[in-house]
Amino acid sequence: MLNAKLHLEPTRVVAPVSRRTFGSFVEHMGRCVYGGIYEQAHPRADADGFRSDVLALVRELGVSLVRYPGGNFVSGYKWEDGVGPVADRPVRRDLAWHSLETNEVGVDEFMRWANKAGVEVMYALNLGTRGVQEALDVHEYLNQPDRTHLAELRRGNGSEKPYGISMFCLGNEMDGPWQTGHKTAYEYGRLAAETARALRSAQPGVELIACGSSSSSMPTFGAWEAEVLELAYDQVDYISAHAYYEPLDGDVGSFLASAVDMDHFIDSVVATADSVGARLKSKKRINISFDEWNVWYLSRHQASQASVTEWEVAPRVIEDSYDVTDAVVVGSLLISLLRHSDRVTAACLAQLVNVIAPIRSEPDGEAWRQTTFHPFALTSRLSRGEVLDVKIDSPVYETSRFGAVPIVDAVATHDDGALSVFAVNRHQSESVSFSFPATGTVAEAWVLSDDDPAATNTQADPDRVTPRELATSVSEGIVTVTLPPVSWSAIRLG
């Protein structure tokens, strides 16, 4: 059997665990909102039309933060369309996803849902077709207590108190030619800086996220971040990063090593941001909001969209069904995000329900957990305290994309004497004996794997893939477990 060791010391700390790392994303796209979180006619809908079964799963998932309302959708969105009497709200075209938006759910409805879900909201502003004034207007509606026109409009619409949103995205993926209102780095950097200055005049402590590259494969990657931050460094707090992964050309070995790419992406953005800060002689540090990440079979989506001609309300869009391998990759990406907790202090799994999501639901039917639900839920629940600076001794395997890659990757968190270790075995056929120092007794240990790595959860069989207890042994202060092939594991000692 292969062997790997994790070396850790509770005094060697990377950073505190940020609860915002466990964010997600709700976009007016496909059936994420309509038929996902909201289905007024569903037997389990509450008085506001929100599905209580979906809400229960969102709470179980351990989501801390939700980015809303987009995504590509936001670059053509008029927030005013979604307030006031529902019967008076206009139906609009959504150019991003070639669908119709009824505006039945707007900011007030979504904020009620967020309150029920117990999540913080990261609000995305339209800097595609709109700009500074729209940003100020929606901020006034959301956060101004009273007396102003838009604060009183909100109160008249039933929300007496301001929502107190503290995080705003200054647009979405403005580097992408597909984006409505796509801009050059200079055009966007100027607009982001102007919008940020205006918002800080209204709310000095607001946290603002500038658009970084929508992918590390973009031809402008690096140069985009540098130019945008040259223009907006003193006005923003975060630069965003987006990344999606799939097994290209059936290359499962490279797919299982996707976190290598995420590590490089994060390190590159940090280096670029710090270089700009040094040139500007600034003592300020820009952090990363990795506010879109997931497994996404993008090539399938692009092929399916080529023939779309009809304008529909909430069409079925990228409802990927995730298998065990996908879940292991999601778990490994969470390891990467935690490992970079000193700079990645917010992140959003995209998306939450139905659209490339850990939760699926059907009209008038059941909601269920996809395979990817489980590593996210367990990592969110067990990550506490501080992320440790660990070292891993692991054999390697060759990949076509990344060269030699460690078979085992891992991260650990430590809190008041309790230790959580998260580990992934990327090997497709070999188990690995994995050991690390014990700092107490094993409280719980879980593994997500299956003899069939292509196994999925479905409406008919929602629990086909679930975490099972992982056997552990402790001897002379060392914990040892066996990591099955293509597996993700979590061990908690306390």
NORMOUR-V528067 format. One record per helix or strand of 2 or more residues. SS is the DSSP state (H for helix, E for strand). FROM is the first residue (numbers start at 1). LEN is the number of residues. If there is no record, write none. Layout:
ss:SS from:FROM len:LEN
ss:SS from:FROM len:LEN
This chain:
ss:E from:2 len:6
ss:E from:13 len:4
ss:H from:19 len:4
ss:E from:23 len:3
ss:E from:50 len:2
ss:H from:52 len:10
ss:E from:65 len:4
ss:H from:72 len:5
ss:H from:79 len:4
ss:H from:86 len:3
ss:E from:92 len:3
ss:E from:99 len:3
ss:H from:107 len:11
ss:E from:120 len:5
ss:H from:132 len:12
ss:H from:149 len:8
ss:E from:167 len:4
ss:H from:185 len:18
ss:E from:207 len:4
ss:H from:223 len:13
ss:E from:238 len:8
ss:H from:248 len:3
ss:H from:252 len:5
ss:H from:258 len:22
ss:E from:287 len:9
ss:H from:298 len:8
ss:E from:312 len:2
ss:H from:324 len:16
ss:E from:344 len:7
ss:E from:359 len:3
ss:E from:367 len:3
ss:H from:371 len:12
ss:E from:386 len:3
ss:E from:391 len:4
ss:E from:396 len:4
ss:E from:403 len:4
ss:E from:408 len:8
ss:E from:418 len:8
ss:E from:432 len:6
ss:E from:442 len:7
ss:E from:468 len:2
ss:E from:472 len:4
ss:E from:478 len:6
ss:E from:487 len:7
